[in-house]
């Protein structure tokens, strides 16, 4: 059986109230999600002894998210990751979006991305799990993007400790769309993730230039610190003398997933915390995944329960189409046409190893 409860999460500056939804299953897993930014604020998963810990980074209060969050737990859109110069050409027209990263790039949808808006929310218990349905209508011209985009996201907690996320979107004009989820995980619940073992199912990644925009090349991971085909401690080579790691202060790269079939759900990554035995698997229909090792965390943010978030306090695995796709002719297009339906699915599955 499943349980869903709703609590007030506080008021936005314009007076609207945000809610906090708690989805629980019988296997000891629960997840808290607010309709502000669709943010996963807590995710409790059992360890090998059955003891649960909260395995995502975040804040205790809405005010802390409003004060500035590095996208902790949030839904990301209209275009996740970076667009070079915030600029792209579509059907002969040039679009200039906000350059909200160091005045060089457009990052994660702009100044007010989908992580900072209030979504309409409805809950439902189905035979598949406890569900939270979120809807947001992004106006034509919002953050500089063309077309009114209607976005529907369903989070579902299943009986077998899986958090499933489904994204759908439709538009009134051709527009780029690349939606993702920005949870920072720490399978130990606190401290550094450097001892946690990362496997990413990819033979190639997309190297970046000095402002973290893909060069357009696909590089082999073999023989480099980027080779995570076999599980490797995140900290083992995060500081290795590799120019790509120096640029980003660690891993902050898009992996080109090995996929049996384009667009099909497949295993993208598996992370194991040897201490607690917690295992996270990420499956996605997307062709890429951004592995970010929490390089910009620097001890200035204090999160839930007074935990200070130092560098590498969490990692992100963000399923996605490749960064800067609107400007990269050899990357798959992320342009959604009117009449078509954008669709993407991902799961975060929790289990334990001995
Ligand atoms: C993404 C980016 C990172 C960083 C984080 C948020 O993962 O790739 O470079 O911007 O979001 O801090």
Boltz pocket constraint, residues with backbone or C-beta under 6 A from the ligand:
constraints:
  - pocket:
      binder: B
      contacts: [[A, 70], [A, 71], [A, 81], [A, 107], [A, 212], [A, 252], [A, 290], [A, 292], [A, 296], [A, 316], [A, 318]]
      max_distance: 6.0
